[in-house]
Amino acid sequence: MSRNYKFFDQTACYFVTMTVVHWIDVFSRKEYRDILFESLEYCKKEKGLIVHAYVVMSNHVHLVISSEGKVKLESIVRDLKKYTSKNIIKSIQGNISESRRDWMLWMFERTGQRNKNNSKYQFWQQHNHPIILNSSDILNQKINYIHQNPVRNGLVVEASDYLYSSARNYEEKKYVIFDVEMI
């Protein structure tokens, strides 16, 4: 991993991206998004994760995060990815109505076999590329980038119309999926 992509300052905010291997559209299903949100909530309560902004797209997640300092950010992200991958794969295995089940499991297993760090499946790409947000201009640019992702992808016209984004929090919309600590 390049020195440019590490959590050096545990008190800083970071922009992080987590991408599903082969850009598989897993988060198009509510069941799998729910596992991700449950894990984020657990990391907030138990590990001191602070989520400032997020967007969950069909095959990747962008976050602006920091930490209360209980646990190192790299450990929180590692545990988040480990838990979500294990539980989403388990959910896929048990979901007989998942039309893509065999194909997705085959792709995750095939990718896992190519990576000596995995015992069987690989769900997430290994890199997170944390980028430190050490100025208000960079922080605002990344939050705007996150919130505009569904707009750029043609899913909504206004960022705050996308349910799985903190744009709703920042626009103070009524129906919010996940609470964030706004900056």
C-alpha positions in Angstrom: 0.0 0.0 0.0 1.3 3.4 -0.9 2.3 5.8 1.9 -0.2 8.2 0.4 -3.1 6.0 1.3 -2.9 5.4 5.1 -4.6 6.7 8.1 -1.7 8.8 9.5 -3.6 11.2 11.7 -6.2 9.5 13.9 -7.8 12.8 14.7 -8.4 13.9 11.1 -11.3 13.4 8.7 -10.8 11.0 5.8 -12.5 10.3 2.5 -12.8 6.5 2.0 -14.2 4.4 -0.8 -15.1 0.7 -0.4 -15.8 -1.0 -3.7 -17.3 -4.5 -4.3 -15.0 -6.8 -6.3 -15.8 -6.6 -10.0 -18.2 -3.7 -9.3 -21.0 -6.2 -8.7 -24.3 -4.5 -8.0 -24.9 -5.9 -4.5 -26.4 -2.9 -2.8 -29.3 -2.7 -5.3 -31.0 -5.0 -2.7 -32.3 -3.6 0.6 -31.3 -6.7 2.5 -27.6 -6.1 1.7 -27.8 -2.3 2.3 -29.4 -3.0 5.7 -26.4 -5.2 6.7 -24.0 -2.3 5.8 -26.0 0.2 7.7 -26.2 -2.1 10.8 -22.5 -2.5 10.7 -21.9 1.3 10.4 -24.2 1.8 13.3 -22.3 -0.8 15.4 -19.0 0.8 14.6 -20.4 4.2 15.6 -21.6 2.9 19.0 -18.9 0.4 19.9 -15.8 1.6 18.1 -16.1 5.4 18.1 -16.6 5.8 14.3 -17.9 9.2 13.3 -19.6 9.3 9.9 -19.8 12.8 8.5 -21.1 12.0 5.0 -21.9 8.9 3.0 -23.4 7.5 -0.1 -24.3 3.9 -0.8 -24.3 3.2 -4.5 -25.1 -0.2 -6.1 -21.5 -1.4 -6.0 -19.5 1.0 -3.8 -19.7 3.2 -0.8 -18.1 6.6 -0.2 -17.6 7.8 3.4 -16.2 10.9 5.1 -15.2 9.6 8.5 -13.2 10.3 11.6 -12.9 8.6 15.0 -13.4 9.4 18.6 -10.0 7.7 19.2 -11.3 4.5 20.9 -10.1 2.4 18.0 -7.8 3.2 15.1 -9.5 4.2 11.9 -7.8 1.4 9.9 -9.0 -1.1 12.4 -12.6 0.2 12.2 -12.6 0.1 8.4 -11.0 -3.4 8.4 -13.6 -4.7 10.9 -16.5 -3.0 9.0 -15.4 -4.6 5.7 -14.9 -8.0 7.4 -18.3 -8.0 9.1 -20.2 -6.8 6.1 -18.5 -9.2 3.6 -19.1 -12.2 5.9 -22.8 -11.3 6.6 -23.7 -10.2 3.1 -22.2 -13.4 1.6 -24.1 -15.4 4.2 -27.3 -13.6 3.3 -26.7 -14.2 -0.4 -26.2 -17.9 0.3 -29.5 -18.2 2.2 -31.5 -16.0 -0.2 -33.2 -18.5 -2.5 -35.0 -15.7 -4.3 -31.7 -14.0 -5.2 -31.6 -14.6 -9.0 -27.9 -13.8 -9.2 -26.9 -15.9 -6.2 -24.9 -18.6 -7.9 -23.1 -16.1 -10.1 -22.3 -13.7 -7.3 -21.0 -16.5 -5.0 -18.9 -17.9 -7.9 -17.4 -14.4 -8.5 -16.6 -13.8 -4.8 -15.1 -17.3 -4.5 -13.1 -17.0 -7.7 -11.7 -13.6 -6.6 -11.0 -15.0 -3.1 -9.0 -17.9 -4.5 -6.7 -15.5 -6.2 -5.9 -13.6 -3.0 -3.8 -15.4 -0.4 -5.3 -13.2 2.3 -8.7 -14.9 2.0 -9.9 -18.2 3.1 -12.7 -18.6 0.6 -14.5 -15.5 -0.6 -13.5 -11.9 -1.3 -16.4 -9.4 -1.3 -14.6 -6.0 -1.1 -11.6 -4.8 -3.1 -8.7 -4.6 -0.8 -7.9 -0.9 -1.0 -9.8 1.9 0.6 -7.5 4.8 -0.5 -8.1 7.0 2.6 -7.5 10.6 1.7 -7.0 13.0 4.5 -9.3 16.0 4.4 -7.0 18.6 6.0 -8.7 21.8 4.7 -12.3 23.0 4.7 -12.1 23.3 0.8 -11.0 19.7 0.4 -13.6 18.5 2.9 -16.4 20.4 1.2 -15.3 19.2 -2.2 -15.4 15.5 -1.1 -18.8 15.9 0.7 -20.2 17.5 -2.5 -18.6 14.7 -4.6 -20.3 12.1 -2.4 -23.7 13.8 -2.5 -23.6 14.4 -6.3 -22.6 10.7 -7.1 -26.3 9.6 -7.6 -26.9 12.7 -9.7 -23.9 12.1 -11.9 -25.1 8.5 -12.3 -28.6 9.6 -13.5 -30.4 8.1 -10.5 -31.9 11.4 -9.2 -32.1 15.0 -10.3 -31.4 16.5 -6.8 -28.9 14.9 -4.5 -31.2 15.1 -1.5 -33.8 12.9 -3.4 -31.4 9.9 -3.1 -32.4 7.9 0.0 -29.0 6.3 0.6 -27.0 9.4 1.0 -26.3 11.9 3.7 -27.4 14.7 1.3 -30.8 14.2 3.0 -29.2 14.9 6.4 -27.5 18.0 5.1 -30.7 19.3 3.5 -32.7 18.4 6.6 -35.1 16.1 4.9 -37.6 14.2 7.0 -36.8 10.6 6.0 -33.2 9.9 6.9 -31.8 6.4 6.6 -28.6 6.9 8.8 -27.6 9.7 11.1 -24.4 11.5 10.5 -22.4 14.1 12.4 -22.5 17.1 10.0 -19.5 19.3 9.7 
